[in-house]
Amino acid sequence: MDANSFPPTPESFDIQEKVLVSPISSIPWETVASRRRDEIQSKIPQEYLISQKDLEAAGVNASRTSGILSPREQDIVEKSATDLLELLHSREYTSVEVTTAFCKSAALAHQLVSSVSTYRIQLS
């Protein structure tokens, strides 16, 4: 490239055209989406799963009627962050209790509306 030519033009570089192809480009998006759904579903612990029949019957009250959340866990997920902080500080709730309640709640929500793109309960 000539030091006096500014701005540089594509011709001033020795570039070979490259076509990048994604390794999944030949896989239909429906297949990729299905695999991802299956992967997420497989990470949800069995005890957090609810049958399709029960999901349909529960509707908007699923967190209360599914049996996945205990009454105490239901209370936890309905609290504000400020209230939870105070209750954790006073040791009325433990961090394990709060984390478990929210993991269960996320699993239930995902089963209802496919809301989770990554479920990493093991990291919790």
C-alpha positions in Angstrom: 0.0 0.0 0.0 1.3 3.4 -0.9 1.8 5.6 2.1 0.4 8.6 0.3 -2.9 7.0 -0.6 -5.5 7.8 2.0 -8.1 6.6 2.6 -7.1 3.1 1.5 -9.1 1.4 -1.1 -9.8 -2.3 -1.4 -7.5 -2.5 -4.3 -4.6 -1.2 -2.2 -4.6 -4.4 -0.1 -3.7 -7.8 -1.2 -6.9 -9.5 -0.1 -8.3 -12.8 -1.3 -12.0 -13.1 -1.1 -13.0 -15.7 1.5 -16.4 -17.1 2.0 -17.1 -18.2 5.5 -19.6 -21.0 6.0 -21.0 -21.9 9.3 -20.8 -25.6 10.2 -24.5 -25.6 11.0 -25.6 -23.6 7.9 -26.8 -26.8 6.3 -28.9 -27.7 9.4 -32.5 -26.3 9.3 -33.1 -23.8 12.1 -36.0 -26.0 13.4 -33.5 -28.8 14.1 -31.1 -26.5 15.9 -34.0 -25.0 17.9 -35.3 -28.5 18.8 -31.9 -29.6 19.9 -31.5 -26.5 22.1 -35.0 -27.1 23.7 -34.0 -30.7 24.4 -30.7 -29.6 25.9 -32.3 -27.1 28.3 -35.1 -29.6 29.2 -32.4 -32.2 30.1 -30.8 -29.8 32.6 -33.9 -29.3 34.6 -33.9 -31.7 37.6 -36.7 -34.4 37.5 -38.2 -33.1 40.7 -38.8 -29.7 39.0 -40.6 -31.2 36.0 -44.4 -31.1 35.7 -46.4 -33.2 33.2 -47.9 -31.5 30.2 -51.4 -32.3 31.4 -50.7 -30.6 34.8 -49.1 -27.6 33.0 -52.2 -27.1 30.9 -54.5 -27.5 33.9 -52.4 -25.2 36.1 -52.3 -22.2 33.8 -51.4 -18.9 35.5 -51.6 -20.5 38.9 -48.9 -23.1 38.2 -46.5 -21.8 40.8 -49.1 -22.4 43.5 -50.8 -25.5 42.2 -48.0 -27.5 40.6 -46.5 -28.7 43.9 -43.0 -27.8 42.8 -42.7 -24.9 45.1 -43.4 -25.3 48.8 -45.5 -22.6 50.4 -42.2 -21.1 51.9 -40.6 -21.1 48.4 -43.7 -19.5 47.0 -43.4 -16.8 49.6 -39.7 -16.3 48.7 -40.3 -15.8 45.0 -43.1 -13.3 45.6 -40.9 -11.1 47.8 -39.1 -8.0 46.5 -35.3 -7.9 46.2 -35.2 -5.4 49.1 -37.4 -7.7 51.3 -35.3 -10.7 50.4 -32.1 -8.9 51.3 -33.5 -8.0 54.7 -34.7 -11.5 55.3 -31.3 -13.0 54.3 -29.5 -10.5 56.6 -31.8 -11.4 59.5 -31.1 -15.1 58.7 -34.9 -15.8 58.3 -34.0 -17.2 54.9 -30.7 -18.9 53.8 -29.1 -18.2 50.5 -29.6 -21.8 49.6 -33.3 -21.6 50.2 -33.6 -18.4 48.1 -31.5 -19.8 45.3 -33.4 -23.1 45.2 -36.8 -21.3 45.2 -35.7 -19.2 42.2 -34.3 -22.2 40.3 -37.5 -24.1 40.8 -39.5 -21.0 39.7 -37.3 -20.6 36.6 -37.8 -24.2 35.7 -41.5 -24.0 36.1 -41.7 -20.7 34.1 -39.7 -22.3 31.3 -42.0 -25.3 31.1 -44.9 -22.9 30.8 -43.6 -20.4 28.3 -40.1 -21.4 27.1 -38.5 -18.5 28.9 -35.0 -19.8 29.5 -32.2 -19.7 27.0 -29.6 -21.1 29.4 -30.4 -23.1 32.5 -27.3 -23.5 34.7 -28.7 -24.8 38.0 -25.4 -26.6 38.7 -23.6 -23.2 38.9 -26.2 -22.0 41.5 
